Structures are given as C-alpha cells and as structure tokens.
Amino acid sequence: MEELKDRYLTFSNIDCYGNASLVLDAMNELFKLKPESKNELWIRFMNKIPQNYKEVFKKDEGHDTLYLVCANVFYISDLFEENDFEKGIEVLDQVELECC
C-alpha cells in the first residue's frame, strides 16, 4: 500500500531534502554532459551547496539545500529546458510540486 503524502499539513512521507538532492544530481550530470551550460550563475550557486549535500543539508553559513533549490526553481527550470534535459525537468517538477 502506498503511503499518503501530506504536503499541505505536515509534509509527512515526503523526502524534500532527498528530492532537492535529485535536482542537484541532475544539475551535476548536465554540467558533466554539457560543460558550457555551467556559467557564472551556476558556479556561484554550486559553491553554496556542500560537497556532501546528500548527507548534510546545510553549510556552515546556513545555506539550506532545499531552500536554494526552491528559491531558484525558475532559473533551474530554464537551465534544464534550454538544454532539453528531461531527467532534470522531471525531478525539478517533483520537488517543486511536493516541497517548494
């Protein structure tokens, strides 16, 4: 039986940091496939993300990975769409719908 997700009241059964990590994984994959897609904006953005973002969700300066993904969802969407990166679009849609 599938667990009921409860976004509007408690975020129960939703792994928002896991979802944000999937977006970051997709971004890293895109940057490896198309290095030219990583401009100054994305260099600065990725510098705010801890190297071990799958285990630690906040940097010492307090940058929260979920917050950074949600606050930049429109820019990230443009990145994936401009590069026709369907995998990134799918995971971003999920994190936006469930967590942002």
C-alpha positions in Angstrom: 0.0 0.0 0.0 1.4 3.4 -1.0 1.8 5.9 1.9 -0.3 9.0 1.7 1.8 12.2 1.1 0.7 15.2 3.1 2.3 18.3 1.7 -0.2 20.9 2.9 -0.3 20.0 6.6 2.8 18.1 7.7 5.0 17.2 4.7 4.6 13.6 6.0 6.1 10.9 3.9 7.8 13.4 1.6 11.6 13.4 1.5 12.1 17.0 0.5 15.8 17.0 1.0 16.1 13.8 -1.0 14.1 15.5 -3.8 16.4 18.5 -3.7 19.4 16.2 -3.9 17.9 14.6 -7.0 17.8 18.1 -8.6 21.4 18.7 -7.7 22.4 15.3 -9.0 20.6 16.2 -12.3 22.4 19.6 -12.4 25.8 17.9 -11.9 25.0 15.4 -14.6 24.1 18.1 -17.0 27.2 20.1 -16.2 29.3 17.0 -17.0 27.4 16.3 -20.2 27.4 19.9 -21.4 30.2 21.9 -19.5 29.2 25.0 -21.5 25.9 25.1 -19.6 27.7 25.9 -16.4 28.0 29.7 -16.4 28.9 32.2 -13.7 25.5 31.9 -12.1 25.7 28.1 -11.7 29.3 28.3 -10.5 28.2 30.6 -7.7 25.1 28.5 -7.0 27.0 25.3 -6.7 29.6 26.9 -4.4 26.7 27.4 -1.9 26.0 23.7 -1.9 28.0 21.4 0.4 30.0 18.7 -1.4 28.3 16.1 0.7 24.8 17.5 0.0 23.2 14.0 0.2 24.2 13.7 3.9 24.5 17.3 5.1 21.7 19.7 4.1 23.2 22.9 5.5 26.5 24.5 5.1 28.2 26.3 8.0 27.0 29.6 6.7 23.4 28.3 7.0 22.8 27.7 3.2 20.0 25.2 3.1 20.0 23.0 0.0 16.2 22.7 -0.2 15.8 26.5 0.2 18.4 27.1 -2.5 16.7 24.8 -4.9 13.2 26.2 -4.2 14.4 29.8 -4.3 16.0 29.2 -7.8 13.4 26.9 -9.2 12.7 29.2 -12.2 16.3 29.5 -13.1 16.9 25.8 -12.7 13.9 25.1 -14.9 15.3 27.4 -17.6 18.7 25.6 -17.4 17.1 22.2 -17.9 14.7 23.4 -20.6 17.4 25.3 -22.6 19.5 22.1 -22.6 16.5 19.8 -23.3 17.4 17.8 -20.2 14.2 15.8 -19.5 15.6 14.0 -16.4 16.2 17.3 -14.7 12.8 18.7 -15.7 11.1 15.6 -14.1 12.9 15.8 -10.8 12.5 19.6 -10.6 8.8 19.3 -11.2 8.6 16.7 -8.3 10.5 18.9 -5.8 8.5 22.0 -6.8 5.2 20.2 -6.5 5.9 18.4 -3.3 8.3 20.7 -1.4 8.6 24.3 -2.6 
